[in-house]
Amino acid sequence: MNTSRVQTLACKWSYKLIGDCYHDIFTGSTHFSSSGCSLSLYTESTTGVVLSVDQTAQSQTLPEDLATTTTHSLLDTIYEGGCVDALHQPLVLLFMALTQNHVSQVRTGLLTPYSISWLRNIKTFFGVVFKIKRDRAGDESAGSRKGMNSTMLLSCVGVGFQNMNRSMT
């Protein structure tokens, strides 16, 4: 796969809409034993939130299609709002549930179906119940528009999990 075509199109889309986007291209011949290609896009907001997306090309994928779908995924992630992208929502929720006995909060975009089932598993295994509040930053006249006006604010009290193998000093 021609990585220069992937990078050129990804830069064209990204820099037109997002000025501070970083591109990282991995090819099979230089990094891995496969002949495929993957594209990772990272962007950082003015408030310090880092969002990323990763896409891997299938065997018959055109370089332009890989760049376009990856860039559109990044734009969708930005549009959803929040501090956590959809891929990392379950990991953040697990860390919140395992933290010390104090309140943790995180702002995400709309919850994915996997994150919703993960919340059920956390409740079953750890007994941690999350308070979920739909936070609308703007006024109610926006209607049912999703995106920056409809983020989720999740909070919980952690179970106080500690590493038993950690040496006591």
Residue, then its C-alpha position, 0 to 999 in steps of 0.5 A: m500500500n502506498t503510504s504517501r497517498v494515505q498521508t497526503l489525503a489524511c493531511k489534506w482533510s485534517y489540516k483543512l479542519i483541524g490545525d493541530c493534528y498529528h499523523d503516524i503511519f505504520t507499514g508492514s514492510t518496516h514495522f510489522s510482518s504483514s503487508g497491510c497499513s494502519l493509520s493513527l490520528y491524534t489531536e489535542s484540544t485547547t483544554g488539553v484533551v487528546l483524542s485519537v482514532d486508529q484504522t487498519a486497512q484490509s487487503q483490498t482497501l485503497p489508500e484514499d479510503l483508509a485516509t478518508t475513513t480514519t479522518h472521518s472517524l476522528l471528526d466524529t469523535i471530536y463532534e461527540g464531545g467529551c474527554v474520552d473517545a468511544l474506544h477507551q470508554p470501558l477502560v476509564l470506567l473500570f479505572m473509576a470503579l477500582t479507584q480509592n473511596h472517593v468520587s470520580q467523574v468523567r465527561t464522555g460523548l454518547l455511551t457506546p453499547y459496549s460501554i453500557s454493557w460494561l457498566r452492567n458488568i461493573k455493577t455485577f462484579f464490584g457493586v459500583v453504581f454510576k450516576i449518569k447525567r446527560d449534560r447539555a452545554g447549550d440551551e434547549s433550543a438545539g433540539s435533539r441534535k447530538g454532539m457537543n451539546s449532549t455529553m454524558l457526565l458519569s460519576c461513581v465512588g470507587v471500591g478502593f481496590q489495592n494491589m495486595n502484592r505491593s510491599m508494605t513499608 
